[in-house]
Amino acid sequence: MKKLKDIALGIITAIGGFIDAGAIVSSSQAGAQFRFSLLWVVVLSFFTITLYVEMAARVAISTRRALFDAVRERLGFRIALLPLVTICLVNWLTIAAEIAGMAYALQMLTGWSYLAWAIPVTLLLWLILWKASFSLVENGSSLLGLFILVFVWSAFALHPPWHEIAGTMWKPDAHGQGFALYGYSALALIGAYASPYQMLFYSSGAIEEEWDESYRWPNRIIAFVGNLFGACVAAAIIIVGAMVLNPHGVKVEQFSGASLGPNLALGAKGLWLFVAGLFFCSMAAGLETALSGSYAVAEYFGWHWKKDEPPARSALFHLAYMGFLIASAGLVLTTLDPIKVTETAMVFNAILLPFTLIPLMLVAGDKRYARPPLTNGRFARIAGWALAALLTIAAPIGIVLYFVTGGGG
């Protein structure tokens, strides 16, 4: 019975991990600019994140240590510093995007500037992390984030042309926008859907909840079904953007631009469900990203950590997520365009993703760490290295596209 409960809650958490402020913005913009022709990225990202989060949890189950702890031992203290720095960088940008998403949802609700809400929402994130149990952080915010299913409701209410979608989603079509922007947008979607924090949080969660080898199959079910549902929501956001924003030439320059689809499809209730979904999805991702960064830092330096212990017993661990929150709030308060911050965070998530995936593949394929039957099998080895190689090739291209397109224009 406990495993069934863990599977159900884990699936809900995985949905929340797939959809956050960056995914909402990037997906809406993808539909607005390229209609259905970037839906293939959702499929690719689904297989990518499912493969690697399942793998990360297997390493944790086998070693009884979270992912970055094993990575540091496998690669050595000096070499492991490189993935640690990249993880801290992308987590900093991602948390800033989530704070901006929460603050902008409150701006839509109250009319007060998102800048006025940046500090209060950051304090809210800190208070939850300081006071709440791991299970409440993991499951509570993700349950509230299910308001974002308003996009699925909206997609069906708009009666999309399913035959056209099936025929065009696999055909690259820049729709007059230029293939440089098309490639940049594809990379942003990958970064939005397959973020490094998801693997780190998921593997550390397996340690927090004391998973053993009996969780081998529940782990696979949670990873597959949860990310499948998340991918369906992401596809719905693109479809809504394609049907509402694209015909009117609307560009998602503010978070409110993404609300136009649910508002048109469902009226006022669609708008308010969107606001709730944006707030709680951003909150869930902000909490998970802050924790994942703290886990990585603590595991690298060998600090004691445990979310459900009193903060005094894991002081440096708690200090780490406080540092991430303060630095990210500071970035938001610079008055940089929150959409630009969000899009930049998503693109650099994708560009720096190989620095997480390659160490993960090395550990998960090493029988000293992932002992049989938890070691990578043939499919995981082939698919894992192929995707890591693909993203490694795409990374320098992504840097070029970032400058060519001016960060997406």
N, C-alpha and C positions, 0 to 999 in steps of 0.2 A: 504493500500500500504506500509506503514511504517513497519507493522508487517511482510509482505512478504519479504521486504528487510532485516529486522533483522533476519528472519529465514534463508535466503540464506547465509548471512554473518556469522551467528552463526554456521551453518553446516560446513562451510569452517574452522572456528576457531576450531571446535571440531575435525576435521580431523587432524589439526596441533597439537592439544593437545595429540592425540593418538600416533603420530609419532615424535620422537625427536632423538637426538644422541644415547641415551641409547637404544631406540627401534630398531634403525638401526643396532647397533652392536649386541645386544642380539638376534635379529631375524635372522640375517645372521649366527651367530654362532650356533643357534639352528638348522637351516637347514643343516649347514656344518657337525655337529656332529650327529644329530639324524634324518635327512631327514624330513619326514612329521609327525613324531610321536609326535611332540609338538604343532601341529596346534590346538588341543583341548584347549590349554591355551589361544589362541586368542579368542575363543568362550566364555570361562569362563570370561576372562577379559572384553570383550565387555559388557556382561550382568552386570558385577560388576560396571564398571565405569559409564555405562548408568544409572543404578539404583541410584547410589549415587550422581552424579552431578545433576540429575533431582531433587532429594530430597533436596540437598543443595540450589538450586534455589528456591524451594517452601518455604523453611524456610525464605529466604531473602524476597520473595514476601510478605509473611504473616507478618513478623515482621518489615519490612522496615529497617532491619539491616542485615549486612553480617554475615556469619556463625559463625565466632569466637567470635563476639560480643555476640551472643545468647548463645554460648557454655560457655563463661565465666560467664554469669549471671546464667545459669542453673546449672553448676557444682560448682560455687564458685571460688573466685580468686585463692586460693591455689591449689585446685585440677586441675583447668584448666591450671596451669603452666606446668604440665606434658605433655599434648598434645602440648602445645606451644613449649617446649624444643625439643620434637621429630620432630615437623614440621620444626623448625629452622635447626636442624641437617640434615635432609634429603634434605631440600632446599639448604643448603650450598653445599652438595655433588652433588646435581643435577645441580646447576648452574655451578659448576666446570666442570662437564661432558659436559655441553653445550658450555662453553668457549673453552674447548679442541676440541669439534667437529667443531666449527667455525674456530679455529686456524689451525686445521689439514686440513680442506678444502682449506684454503689459502696456506698451505704448498704444497698440491697436485697441486695447480694452479701455484705457483711461484717457488717452489723448496726450499724456505727458511724454516728453522726449525719452527715448530709450537710454540716453545718457544718465537721466535721473534714476533709472532703475538698475544700472549696472552694479553699483555697490550693494543695494539690497538683495539682488538675486545671488550675488557672490557670497554674501553672508548667509543666505538660505542654504546654498550648497555646502558651505562650511559647517553650519549647524547640523544638517542632516548627517554629514560624514562623521561629525564629532559624537553625535548622540545616538544615531540609529544603528541597529544591528546590520550585519552584512546581508542577511536574507531580506530585510526591509528595504535596504538600499537597492539590492538586485531586483527584487520582484515588485515592490510597491510602486516605484516610479515607472517601471515598464508597464504595469497594469494601467496606470493612469494615461500612459502614452498611447493606449489603444484608441484614444479619441482620433488619432490620425487615420483610422479606418474610414473617416469621412471621405477620403479620396476614392476608396473602393466603391462606396455608395454613389459618389458623384459620377464615377466612370460609367457605372451601369445606368444611372439616370440619364446620361447624355447619349445613350444608345450608340456606342462606337461602331465603326465599320470593321467588324472582326475579320472579314475576308481581306480587306485592304491591309490591315495590320499584319496578318499572317504572311502576306505576300511581300510587304515592304520592310519588315523589321530586320531582315537579313541583308538588305541592299544599302550600302553606304551612299547617302545622298545629302549633299551639303545644302540643298535648297537655296542655292545662290549666295550662301554665307562664306564660302571658301573652305577648302579642305584643311587648312591650318587650324581654323576655329573648330571644325568638326573633330579633328584629332585631339585638340586641347579639351574639348567638351567630353569626349570619350574618356580621357585620362582623369578628368575631374570626377566623373561618375564612378570610375573604379576606386578612386581615393575615398569617395563618399560611402560606398558600399562595403569596401574591404579595408578597413582601417586597422593599423597595427594594434591599437588599444583593445580591439575585440579579442584578439588572441591572448594578450597578456592578462586581461581581466578574466577571461573564461578559464584559463589554466590556473590562475591564482584562486578563482572561485572553487575549483575542484579541490584545492588544498584546504580552503576555508571550510568547505562542507564535508571534508574527509572522505572523498570518493576512493573506493578501492577497485579491484579488478572486476567486481560484480557490476560496476557501472560502465563496463566496456560497451555494451549494446545500448543502454540508456543514453550514453554520450553520443553515439551515432544518431540515435533517433532525435535527440534535442538539436544537434547541429543541423541535421538535414531538414527536419520539418519546420523548425523555427526560422531558419534562413529562407526556406521556400515560401513561407507566409510573408516574411519581410520583403522578398523579391516581388511577390504579387502586389504588395502595397506600392513598392517603388515603380513597378510597371504602370499601376493605376495613376500615379502622379504624372508620369510622362504622357499617358493617354489623355488625361484631363488637360494638361498644358497644350497638347497638340490640337485638341478640339476647341478650346476656349481662347487661349492666348495667341496661337499661331495665326488664325484667320484675321485677327485684329492687329497683327504686328506688334504685340505687347512684349516688351523685354522686362525680365524680372530684375529690376534695379533696386527694389526694396522687398522685404519679406512679405509685405502686403500684396505684392504682385502675384505671389503664389496662391493667395486666398481667392482670387477672382474666379477660378474654376468651381470650387465648392459653393461660392456665393451665387454664381449664375445657375448652377445645377440644382441647388437645394434651397436657395433663398437665405434669409437671415440665419437660420439654424446651421446652414453650411458654413457660414462665416465664423460663428461662435465655436462650432466644433473644430474648425481649423485653428483658431486662436488657442483653444485648450490643447489640441494636438501638438502644435508648435511648441508651446510652453513645456508640456510634460515630456515630449520626446527629447527636447533640448536638455531638460533637467536630468533625465535618465542618462543621456550620453555624457553630460558634464560630470555627473557623479562617477560613472564608470571610467571615464578618461582620467580624471584626477586620481582615482584609486589605482588604475593600471600604471600610471607614471610613478606613483609612490611604491607600488610593488616592485617595479623594475629597479628603481634606485636602491630600495632596501635590500633586494636580492643581490644586486651587484656588489654592494659594500658589506654584505653579510650582517646587516642589522636585524635585530629581532622584529618580527611584524606579526600582527594578528588583529584583524579588524574588530573582532568581538571582545577583545581584552580592554581593560581601562586604558585610556591614552597614556597614563604615566608609565605603563609597562612596555609600550611601543612608541616612545616619545619621538624618536627620529622619523619613524614611519609617518606619524601624524603631522610632523613638521614639514615633511616633503609635500604632501598634498596641499597644505596651507601655502607653501611657496608657489606651487603651480597655480593655485587660485589667484593669489595676489598678482603674479606676473601676467596672467591672462586678463584679469580685470584692468590692469594698467594698460594693456594693449587696446582694449575696447575704449578706454577713456581718452586715448590719444585723438579721438574723433575721426580715425580712419573709417572709410566707408565700410559698414559691417558686411555688406554683400561681398566686397572685394576681399575682406579678411576671410570670410567663409569660403569663397572660391579658391583663394590662395591656399588655405588649409587643406582643402580637398585635393588639389593638384599635388601639393608636396607630400600628402599622405601616400599618393600613388608613386611619386618619384622615389621616395625613401623606403617604400614597402620592401624592396629586396633585402635591405639591411636587417629586417626582421625574419623574412622567409628563409633566406639561406642559412642563418644559424639554426633556425628551427628544423630545417631538413637535415642538417648535420647531426643534430642531437637525436631526432626521431628515427634516423637510420642507423644509429650506433647501438648495438646490443648491450653495451655497458650501461646505457641510460634507459632506453626503451626496450626492456627485455622481452623476448618472445612470450606470448603472441601479440604483445603491444608494439613491437617494432614495425616500421613501415613495411607493408607488403609490396608486391610488384606494382600494382596499380598506383598506390600512393607514391612510390618512388618515381615512376615514370611521369605521372601527372604533376606531382609536386615540383620536380626539377624542370619540367617543360614550362610550367607557369612561372616559376622563378626566373628562368632564362628569358622568357617573353617580357616580363616586367623589368628585368635588368636592361634589356635592349631598349625598352620604351622609356626608361628613366632619362637618359641624355636627350632623347627626342623631346620629351616633355619639357625639359629646361629650355630648349630652343623655342618650342611653341609658346612657352610662357612669355618670352620676350617678343617674339614675332607678333603675337596677338595682343600684346599689352595687357597680359593677365586676363584674357577673355574679352577685351574691349571695354 
